[in-house]
């Protein structure tokens, strides 16, 4: 919805990006601390777990899918 509102506003164009999007990932809150399955991050529920390389791919996909996304806080 935020991306749609930015596009509809017309504030961004080819020459400038007035509005960009940042995400606070709060990686600590999704880090799986279970010793049976260490060093994994849970995204979108416990069934979807990633190691560090998987999280990087997840973030890259988000950036590619959402061009206004330019900032990640606390990614790991």
N, C-alpha and C positions, 0 to 999 in steps of 0.2 A: 504494500500500500504506500509505503514511503517513497519507493522508487517511482511508482505511478504518479504520485503527487508532484514530485520533482519534475518529471517529464511534462506533465500537464501545465505546470507553472510557466514553462518556457524559459526559466532562469538559466539553464545550462544549454550551451550550444557547442558547435564544433570548436570554437575558439576559446571557450572558457567553461570552467566547471565551478559555478558559484556554490553549489551544494554537493557534498560528498557524504558518504556513509562510513561510520566506524562501528566496530563491534567489540564489546568487552566479552571475551570468551570465557573468562573465569575458569581457566584450565584446572585449577585445584578442585573445583566443585565437581568436575566430571572425571577426575583421575580415580581409577579403580585401585583401592588400597587393599584389596583381597589378596593375601599371599599366595593363594592357589592360582591366581591369574594376574601376575604382577606387571607393572609398567604398561598398562592399557588405559585408554581414555574411552569413556562411554559417550556416544553421541546418539541422539534420537532414541534413547532407551538402551537397556542392558544388552539387547541382542546385537547392537552395532558397536563393536569395540575396535579401536585402532591403536597401533603402536605409534611411536613418534613419526616414522616415515608415512604411515597411513594418515596421521593428522595433517602432515604437510600437504599430502595429496588432497585431502578434504578441504583445506583452506584454499589451495590453488583452484580447485573446482569452484568454490564459492566466488573467488575473484573473477574467474572466467565467466561464470553465469550472471554475475552482478557487477557490471563495469563501474558503478558508482561506489562500490565498496573499496575503500582505499586504506583502511586502518584496522589493525587487530591489536587489542590490548590483552595482555596476559594470555598469550596463545599457548604457552607451555608452562 
